[in-house]
Amino acid sequence: MNIDGDVGQLSFKYFDVQRDVLGGDTVSEYVDVPAQKWENLIKRMAKGKKVTVRFVGSQYRHDFTMTMEQKSALWNIWRVYELMR
């Protein structure tokens, strides 16, 4: 992950990652983690000027740059979460 030039890495254990085959060659992978554990990262991603996330697998690598709309949506979701706490 690269947030405004600050590079970091998130790693998850193989069996912590949930995988769903959506059809054909399309697979969805996700990890369910407590939001408060990632509070600082979520805020930095939502407020960053340039945020790039790199997904790395055994057979692929894909860089994803967040748009302003995506960062705004992340911030709005975080604010709703904080109100619900």
Secondary structure by P-SEA (a helix, b strand, c coil): cccccccbbbbbccccbbbbbccccbbbbbbbcccccaaaaaaaaaaccbbbbbbbcccbbbbbbbcaaaaaaaaaaaaaaaaac
